[in-house]
Amino acid sequence: MSEEPARESAGEPAGREAGSVAVEGARAPVPAQGSGARDRSRERSRAGDAAEWRAAGNARRGTRRVRVVASVSLVGLAALAVLLVPAFFPLDQQAVDLTAKLLPPSAEHPFGTDDMGRDLLLRSVYGLRVSLLVGLVAALVASGLGLALGCLAGAVGGRVDRLLMRLVDTFTAVPHLLMGIFIVAMFRPGVWPVVASVGLTHWVSTARIVRAEVLSLRARPFVDAAISGGASRLRVATRHLLPAVLPQAGLAAVLMVPHAVWHESALSFLGLGIPAHQASLGTMINGARGSLSAGDWWPTLFPGLFIVVTTLAIAGVAGLWRERINPRRRSELVL
């Protein structure tokens, strides 16, 4: 009789352990099922996020591709119009037809006519030709000047660098348009005074970019090797530094063309740029101010559209060039 309670008491822990094992065994699948469901929900959420990111990336690439194609097409169309239209449709700048003045857009005159009876479509193409010529030449002048001074400041350093940087700060402190007006006012209105005005006031940004690039290149091992080999500073600058910064200077020149076109249009609108008898987009808008106040909108609208569309297209091509030069900055492409 005494052994049975002992056996029962000895069997109680075993029974409890077996019961706890059974309970744990019964409860074990429940957390496993819950964690598996949570893992599956996380995987579905991650897959959905990845799909959304892929869709957003594809949409962004598609939008960028459309903008690039549109920009290149518009620039090519503008170049063809500027080159071919004057050859097939010569324009007499002095021709006046008062019987056809201020005609609204029609099949015969798609852009209408101005207050002198001149066709606005043909005159806008000629004006675009002059504005692009001024913009391209002024951008080349400004980029060449900025490239030379920036490379000189970065390669020589010392007092030359400090002096040129103080000159850059001085030009930066004065508004470009105000300095351009001062330069143009010293000469008679014409194409070349406007080119000089834009070129002499817009070299600062290129000089800063080139100087920063040259300073970073001077710390490269190949420059130290060239100097250790006995190369002079001039040789290092012309053979090693200058070719390395040419792509950046070219990009700065392309980006400067739209700004130069706007600058020329502003000076011509103020009556200080291209002469009134010569077609340019700025002079056309300046001459159409009286028509606009009378309710005739087309002499002002179409030259303004030419300026906006052309400058945006050139900026888009410049953005494509920047992407080619530095593929890591694709996300910063602005067209």
Buried (B, 14 or more C-beta within 10 A) or exposed (E): EEEEEEEEEEEEEEEEEEEEEEEEEEEEEEEEEEEEEEEEEEEEEEEEEEEEEEEEEEEEEEEBEEBBEBBBEBBEEBEEBBEEBBEEEEBEEEEEEEEBBBBEBEEEBEBBBBBBBBBBBBBBBBBBBBBBBBBBBBBBBBBBBBBBBBBBBBBBBEEBBEEBBEBBEEBEEEEBBEBBBEBBEEEEBBBEBBBBBBBBBBBBBBBBBBBBBBBEBBEEEEBEEBBEEEBEEEEBBEEBBBEBBEBBBBBBBBBBBBBBBBBBBBBBBBEBBBBBEBBBBBBBBBBBEEBBEEEBEBBBBBBBEBBEBBBBBBBBBBBBBBBEEEEEEEEEBEB
